[in-house]
Amino acid sequence: MESTLLVDLSRAQFALTALYHWLFVPLTLGLSFIVAIMESIYVKTGNDEWKKITKFWMTLFAINFAIGLATGIILEFEFGTNWSNYSWIVGDIFGAPLAIEGIMAFFMESTFFAVMFFGWNKVSKKMHLLSTWLVAIGSNLSALWILVANGWMQNPVGMEFNPDSARFEMKNFWDVLLNPNAVSKFLHTVSSGYVMGSLFVVGISSWFLLKNRDVLFAKRSMIVAASFGLLTSIFLLGTGDESAYQVAQKQPTKLAAMEGLYDGQTRAGIVAIGQLNTQKEIGDHQDEFIWSIEVPYALSFLGYRNINAFVPGIDDLVFGNKELNIIPAQTKIDQGKIAIDALRNYKDAKKTNDTQKAQEYLSVFRENQCYMGYGYLNDPKDIIPPIGLTFYSFHIMVGLGSWFLGLFFIVLYFSMIGKIAEKKAILYAALFSIPLGYVAGEAGWIVAEVGRQPWAIQNMLPVGVATSSIDTNAVMITLSLFTLIFTGLLIAEIKIMLKQIKIGPEGE
């Protein structure tokens, strides 16, 4: 009971930190490029109105950037405090991109942030513009290395397990960096940040228009943000398609949970909207949905680029499917336990210098090694992530992403014909879409992280084995403290942001 509680509390603490961190990161990613574009227009035109616009949004960017640092630093420290077993087992691989992020990207954005924010009238226009672009690039490079590490957790490549040290060791850095899962995750994540930044600028600009304040500033800001948002929303759809394809190839249990698919299907469709049957259990014969609207053939095509492809469901993955050579989860668990026992016996034989026995056990371990992670599980149904949370989060993310695309198109159209200030309904819709952007972003991360449960490293290391052996009360205390601190930081940011917005572009 103590061990289960420790794992649950550690997961809750990490989830809390990650969710709060992601409230700050997307705005940083999006605003950095929008500000750089605005300053580029200022340098090109020499129009001081664009300088005023740039400085206003740069101030909001700086507020968000400063407060967002706290959660990011704590998030990385938690790998050593709450997840030391994980850090020990994969530190050689996971630590490399995080170290590069700190040395290369973080220091670059931090250094040029000082020039960008405090360098007005102290350096040349071109030098200041270069600093602004380097901050934007540095912010996105930070995201790259962090998402390379996360992508490796979802699809571990470029490494092998060393039975002598009981650790995963990197064998090919480029395989880790160019991991298809990491590439698609990076592109999808940063483009969602661009959309969030665009929503923020469009929404705040709408507020100024509704108040009939700083109209020229608001219209120009809106045109830049809506253009950037429209382009990146289209790109977001493409990267989302590639991300779903990678999930289908490497994480079929996540895909099945995302679509609430229990019985595998040929020519499977995507559920556009639906209500899950909460009474449905793995292996029974109840309907998956109380009601649903489906797009025929779409899941087979998007997941396997073939409308005739078979998409395995939850029941197939748990109980197996002989016709399609899908191995039952129980078989994987049994082989995993053999691998764990063989590894333990191998290390004991090495200690006693019994070379023959050591080689025999090592051979058995190698034969079953690919399922070693499953050996820590006891119930085949444990390989399935929380279905309801994954399903609804995925569909909320997709639905809101479609709404944002349409919103940017409408806002840009009326902005270009000079009638956006008259469209009060559109302005209110844009203003109230700001929190929806955060909802979509958080939903996306829930799909990514909850959807890969029970794995810390896909198919290789369950979350329950990755935790630290620390006192449960210590985790409870820090969880409570972090909740208070992060909530305080969020309230502080909102208050400072609102105060600065009310001051407007005319203020310092």
C-alpha positions in Angstrom: 0.0 0.0 0.0 2.8 2.4 0.9 4.6 1.7 -2.4 1.4 2.3 -4.4 0.7 5.5 -2.6 4.3 6.7 -3.2 4.0 6.0 -6.9 0.7 7.8 -7.1 1.9 10.8 -5.2 5.1 11.1 -7.2 3.1 10.9 -10.4 0.7 13.6 -9.1 3.5 15.9 -8.2 5.2 15.5 -11.6 1.9 15.9 -13.4 1.1 19.1 -11.4 4.5 20.6 -12.2 4.2 19.7 -15.9 0.7 21.0 -16.2 1.6 24.3 -14.6 4.8 24.5 -16.7 2.8 24.1 -19.8 0.7 27.1 -18.9 3.8 29.3 -19.5 5.8 27.6 -22.2 3.4 27.8 -25.2 3.0 31.6 -24.8 6.8 31.9 -24.7 7.2 29.9 -27.9 4.5 31.8 -29.8 5.1 35.3 -28.5 8.8 35.1 -29.1 8.4 34.8 -32.9 5.5 37.2 -33.1 7.5 39.8 -31.3 10.5 39.1 -33.7 8.2 39.5 -36.7 6.8 42.8 -35.4 10.3 44.2 -34.7 11.4 43.1 -38.2 8.6 45.3 -39.6 9.7 48.2 -37.4 13.4 47.9 -38.5 12.3 47.6 -42.2 9.8 50.5 -42.1 11.3 52.8 -39.5 7.7 53.4 -38.3 7.7 54.2 -34.5 4.2 52.8 -34.2 5.7 49.3 -34.8 8.3 50.0 -32.2 5.5 50.8 -29.7 3.7 47.6 -30.7 6.8 45.5 -30.4 7.7 46.9 -26.9 4.2 46.2 -25.6 4.1 42.5 -26.6 7.8 42.1 -25.6 6.9 43.3 -22.0 4.2 40.6 -21.8 6.6 38.0 -23.2 9.2 39.0 -20.5 6.7 38.6 -17.7 5.7 35.1 -18.9 9.3 34.1 -19.6 10.5 35.0 -16.1 7.7 33.3 -14.2 7.9 30.2 -16.5 11.5 29.5 -15.5 10.6 28.4 -12.0 8.4 25.5 -13.0 10.8 24.3 -15.7 13.8 24.2 -13.3 11.8 22.3 -10.7 10.5 19.9 -13.3 14.1 18.8 -14.2 15.1 18.5 -10.5 12.2 16.1 -9.9 13.9 13.5 -12.1 16.6 13.3 -9.4 14.3 13.6 -6.3 11.2 11.6 -7.2 12.4 9.5 -10.1 16.0 8.5 -9.2 15.6 4.9 -10.3 14.5 6.2 -13.7 17.5 8.6 -13.8 19.9 5.8 -12.8 18.6 3.4 -15.5 18.4 5.8 -18.4 20.6 8.8 -17.2 23.2 8.2 -19.9 20.6 8.7 -22.6 18.0 11.0 -21.1 20.5 13.3 -19.5 22.3 14.1 -22.8 19.6 16.2 -24.5 18.8 17.9 -21.2 22.4 18.9 -20.7 22.6 20.2 -24.3 19.4 22.2 -23.7 21.0 23.9 -20.7 24.4 24.5 -22.2 23.3 25.6 -25.7 19.7 26.7 -25.8 18.9 28.1 -22.3 22.1 30.1 -22.1 21.6 31.5 -25.5 18.1 32.7 -24.9 18.9 34.0 -21.4 21.9 36.0 -22.7 20.2 37.6 -25.6 17.0 38.1 -23.5 18.9 40.8 -21.6 19.9 42.6 -24.8 16.4 42.3 -26.2 14.6 43.6 -23.1 17.2 46.2 -21.8 19.0 47.0 -25.0 16.7 49.6 -26.5 18.7 52.7 -27.5 21.9 51.0 -26.2 22.6 48.8 -29.2 21.9 49.3 -32.9 18.5 48.5 -34.4 19.9 45.5 -36.3 21.8 44.2 -33.2 18.6 44.5 -31.2 16.6 42.7 -33.9 19.2 39.9 -34.0 18.9 39.5 -30.3 15.1 39.2 -30.5 15.3 36.5 -33.2 18.0 34.6 -31.2 15.8 34.6 -28.1 13.0 33.2 -30.2 15.3 30.6 -31.8 16.8 29.8 -28.4 13.4 29.2 -26.8 12.5 26.8 -29.5 15.9 25.0 -29.3 15.1 24.5 -25.6 11.9 22.9 -26.6 13.7 20.7 -29.2 16.1 19.1 -26.7 13.4 18.6 -24.0 11.1 17.0 -26.6 14.0 14.8 -27.9 14.2 13.4 -24.4 10.5 13.0 -24.1 10.2 11.4 -27.6 12.8 8.9 -26.6 10.7 7.9 -23.6 7.8 7.3 -26.0 9.9 5.4 -28.6 13.3 4.3 -27.2 15.9 4.0 -29.9 19.7 4.3 -30.4 20.5 2.4 -27.2 21.0 -1.0 -25.7 20.6 -2.5 -22.2 23.8 -3.4 -20.3 23.1 -6.4 -18.1 26.3 -5.8 -16.0 25.3 -2.3 -15.0 21.5 -2.8 -15.4 21.3 0.5 -17.3 20.3 1.6 -20.8 23.3 3.1 -22.6 23.3 5.3 -25.7 24.8 3.7 -28.8 23.8 6.2 -31.5 23.2 9.9 -30.6 21.8 10.6 -34.1 19.2 7.9 -33.8 18.0 9.5 -30.5 18.0 13.0 -32.0 16.3 12.0 -35.3 13.8 9.7 -33.6 10.7 10.0 -35.8 8.6 10.2 -32.6 10.7 13.1 -31.2 10.7 15.0 -34.5 6.9 14.8 -34.9 6.4 15.6 -31.2 8.7 18.7 -31.4 7.0 20.1 -34.5 3.5 19.5 -33.2 4.3 20.9 -29.8 6.1 24.1 -30.9 3.4 24.7 -33.5 0.7 24.5 -30.8 2.8 27.1 -28.9 2.7 29.4 -32.0 -1.1 29.0 -32.1 -1.4 29.8 -28.4 0.8 32.9 -28.9 -1.4 34.0 -31.8 -4.6 33.5 -29.9 -3.2 35.6 -27.0 -2.3 38.5 -29.3 -5.6 38.3 -31.3 -7.6 38.0 -28.0 -5.9 40.9 -26.3 -6.1 43.0 -29.4 -9.9 42.2 -29.5 -10.2 43.6 -26.0 -8.6 46.9 -27.1 -11.0 47.1 -30.0 -14.0 46.3 -27.8 -12.9 49.1 -25.5 -12.2 51.4 -28.5 -8.7 51.9 -27.2 -5.4 52.1 -29.2 -7.3 51.0 -32.3 -4.4 51.3 -34.8 -2.1 49.3 -32.4 -4.8 46.6 -32.0 -5.5 46.3 -35.7 -1.9 46.0 -36.7 -1.2 43.5 -33.9 -4.2 41.4 -35.0 -3.2 41.2 -38.6 0.3 39.9 -37.7 -1.0 37.4 -35.1 -3.9 36.2 -37.2 -1.7 35.6 -40.2 0.9 33.8 -38.1 -1.9 31.8 -36.4 -3.5 30.8 -39.6 -0.3 29.5 -41.1 0.8 27.7 -38.0 -2.7 26.2 -37.4 -2.5 24.6 -40.9 1.0 23.4 -40.0 -0.4 22.1 -36.7 -2.9 19.9 -38.5 -0.1 18.4 -40.6 2.1 17.7 -37.6 -0.8 16.3 -35.7 -1.4 13.8 -38.5 2.2 12.7 -38.4 2.1 12.4 -34.6 -0.9 10.2 -34.8 0.8 8.1 -37.4 3.8 7.6 -35.1 1.5 6.6 -32.3 -0.1 4.0 -34.5 3.2 2.5 -35.3 4.9 2.6 -31.9 2.1 3.0 -29.3 -1.0 1.0 -30.4 -2.4 1.0 -26.9 -2.4 4.8 -26.8 -4.1 4.9 -30.2 -6.8 2.4 -29.1 -7.5 4.6 -26.0 -7.5 7.8 -28.0 -10.3 6.4 -30.1 -12.1 4.2 -27.5 -11.5 1.2 -29.8 -12.0 -2.1 -28.1 -12.5 -4.5 -31.0 -9.9 -4.2 -33.7 -11.3 -3.3 -37.2 -10.3 -3.3 -40.8 -11.2 0.0 -42.5 -11.6 1.5 -39.0 -13.2 5.0 -38.8 -12.4 7.9 -36.5 -14.9 8.9 -33.9 -15.5 12.6 -34.6 -17.6 13.0 -31.4 -19.1 10.5 -29.0 -19.9 9.4 -25.4 -18.1 6.5 -24.0 -20.0 3.7 -22.3 -18.7 3.9 -18.7 -19.9 0.4 -18.0 -17.8 -1.1 -20.7 -15.0 -3.4 -19.5 -12.0 -4.9 -21.3 -13.1 -8.3 -22.7 -16.9 -8.0 -22.4 -19.3 -7.6 -25.2 -20.9 -4.3 -24.4 -20.9 -1.4 -26.9 -18.0 1.0 -26.6 -20.2 4.1 -27.0 -23.6 5.3 -25.9 -23.6 7.3 -29.1 -21.0 8.4 -31.6 -20.5 10.1 -35.0 -17.8 8.4 -37.1 -15.7 9.3 -40.1 -15.5 6.0 -42.1 -12.1 4.5 -43.0 -10.2 7.5 -41.5 -8.4 5.8 -38.7 -7.0 3.1 -40.9 -5.8 5.6 -43.4 -4.3 8.1 -40.9 -2.7 5.4 -38.8 -1.4 3.2 -41.5 -1.8 5.2 -44.8 -4.1 2.4 -46.0 -7.9 2.5 -45.8 -7.9 -1.3 -45.7 -5.5 -1.6 -42.8 -6.4 -3.4 -39.6 -6.3 -1.2 -36.5 -5.9 -3.4 -33.3 -8.2 -2.6 -30.5 -7.8 -2.8 -26.7 -9.1 -6.4 -26.6 -6.6 -7.5 -29.3 -3.7 -5.9 -27.5 -4.6 -7.4 -24.1 -5.7 -10.9 -25.2 -3.9 -11.2 -28.4 -5.0 -12.0 -32.0 -3.6 -15.2 -33.5 -4.7 -14.3 -37.1 -2.7 -11.1 -37.0 0.2 -12.4 -34.9 -0.6 -10.0 -32.0 1.0 -11.6 -28.9 -1.2 -11.7 -25.7 -0.1 -9.3 -22.9 0.1 -12.2 -20.5 2.7 -14.0 -22.7 4.8 -10.8 -22.7 4.4 -10.6 -18.9 5.5 -14.2 -18.5 8.5 -13.7 -20.8 9.4 -10.5 -19.0 9.5 -12.2 -15.6 11.8 -14.9 -17.1 14.1 -12.1 -18.3 14.1 -10.4 -14.9 14.8 -13.7 -13.1 17.6 -14.6 -15.6 19.2 -11.1 -15.1 19.1 -11.5 -11.4 20.6 -15.0 -11.6 23.2 -13.8 -14.1 24.4 -11.1 -11.7 24.6 -13.6 -8.8 26.6 -16.0 -11.0 29.0 -13.2 -11.9 29.5 -12.5 -8.2 30.5 -16.1 -7.5 32.6 -16.3 -10.6 30.5 -19.1 -12.1 31.2 -18.3 -15.7 29.3 -21.1 -17.2 26.1 -20.4 -15.3 26.5 -16.7 -16.0 26.6 -17.4 -19.8 23.5 -19.7 -19.5 21.5 -17.1 -17.7 22.7 -14.3 -20.0 21.5 -16.3 -23.0 18.1 -16.8 -21.4 17.9 -13.1 -20.6 18.8 -12.1 -24.2 16.0 -14.4 -25.5 13.4 -12.6 -23.4 14.9 -9.2 -23.0 12.5 -7.4 -25.3 9.7 -8.0 -22.9 11.6 -7.3 -19.7 9.5 -4.2 -18.9 6.3 -6.3 -18.9 7.8 -8.5 -16.2 7.1 -5.9 -13.6 3.3 -6.0 -14.4 0.9 -8.5 -13.0 -2.4 -8.0 -14.8 -2.5 -8.0 -18.6 -5.1 -5.2 -18.5 -2.5 -2.9 -16.9 -1.0 -2.3 -20.3 -4.0 -0.1 -21.2 -3.9 3.6 -20.2 -7.0 5.4 -18.7 -9.4 5.2 -21.6 -11.9 7.9 -20.7 -9.3 10.6 -19.9 -7.2 9.8 -23.0 -10.3 9.7 -25.3 -11.9 12.9 -24.2 -8.6 14.8 -24.0 -7.8 13.9 -27.5 -11.1 14.9 -28.9 -11.1 18.2 -27.0 -7.7 19.0 -28.4 -8.7 18.2 -32.0 -12.0 20.0 -31.7 -10.5 23.2 -30.4 -7.7 23.1 -32.9 -10.3 23.1 -35.7 -12.0 26.0 -34.0 -8.8 28.0 -33.9 -8.1 27.5 -37.6 -11.5 28.8 -38.5 -11.2 31.7 -36.0 -7.9 32.9 -37.5 -9.3 32.8 -41.0 -12.3 34.9 -40.1 -10.4 37.4 -38.0 -7.8 37.8 -40.8 -10.5 38.2 -43.5 -12.3 41.0 -41.7 -9.0 42.6 -40.6 -7.9 42.8 -44.2 -11.1 44.4 -45.4 -11.1 46.8 -42.5 -14.3 45.7 -40.8 -13.0 43.7 -37.8 -13.7 46.5 -35.3 -17.4 46.3 -36.3 -17.7 42.6 -35.6 -18.3 42.5 -31.9 -19.3 38.8 -31.8 -16.0 37.8 -33.5 -14.0 40.0 -31.1 -15.7 38.4 -28.1 -15.1 35.0 -29.5 -11.4 35.8 -30.0 -11.1 37.2 -26.5 -12.7 34.1 -24.8 -10.7 31.7 -27.0 -7.5 32.6 -25.0 -8.3 30.2 -22.2 -9.5 27.6 -24.8 -5.9 27.7 -26.2 -4.6 26.6 -22.8 -7.2 23.9 -22.5 -6.2 22.5 -25.9 -2.5 22.6 -25.0 -3.0 20.8 -21.6 -5.3 18.3 -23.3 -2.6 17.5 -25.8 -0.1 16.8 -23.0 -2.6 14.6 -21.2 -3.0 12.5 -24.3 0.8 12.3 -24.7 1.6 11.4 -21.1 -1.5 9.7 -19.7 -1.8 7.8 -23.0 1.5 6.0 -22.6 0.8 4.7 -19.1 1.8 2.5 -17.4 5.2 3.2 -19.0 7.9 5.6 -18.0 9.8 4.2 -21.0 7.5 2.6 -23.6 7.5 -1.2 -23.1 10.7 -1.1 -21.1 10.2 0.5 -17.7 6.9 0.9 -15.9 6.3 4.0 -13.8 6.1 2.0 -10.6 9.7 0.8 -11.0 11.0 4.3 -11.9 10.3 6.1 -8.6 12.7 6.9 -5.8 12.7 5.1 -2.5 11.8 8.1 -0.4 9.4 8.8 2.4 5.8 9.2 1.3 5.2 12.1 3.7 8.0 14.0 2.1 6.3 13.7 -1.3 2.9 14.7 0.3 4.5 17.8 1.8 6.3 18.9 -1.4 3.2 18.2 -3.4 1.2 20.6 -1.2 3.9 23.2 -1.2 4.3 23.1 -5.0 0.5 23.4 -5.4 0.6 26.6 -3.3 3.7 28.0 -5.0 2.6 27.3 -8.6 -0.9 28.6 -7.9 0.7 31.7 -6.4 2.9 32.2 -9.5 0.0 31.8 -11.8 -2.1 34.3 -9.9 0.9 36.7 -9.8 1.4 36.4 -13.6 -2.3 36.9 -14.4 -2.4 40.1 -12.2 0.8 41.5 -13.6 -0.3 40.7 -17.2 -3.7 42.3 -16.6 -2.2 45.4 -15.1 0.2 45.8 -18.0 -2.6 45.2 -20.6 -4.7 47.9 -18.9 -1.8 50.3 -19.0 -1.6 49.6 -22.7 1.1 50.4 -25.4 1.3 54.0 -24.4 2.7 53.1 -20.9 6.2 52.1 -20.0 
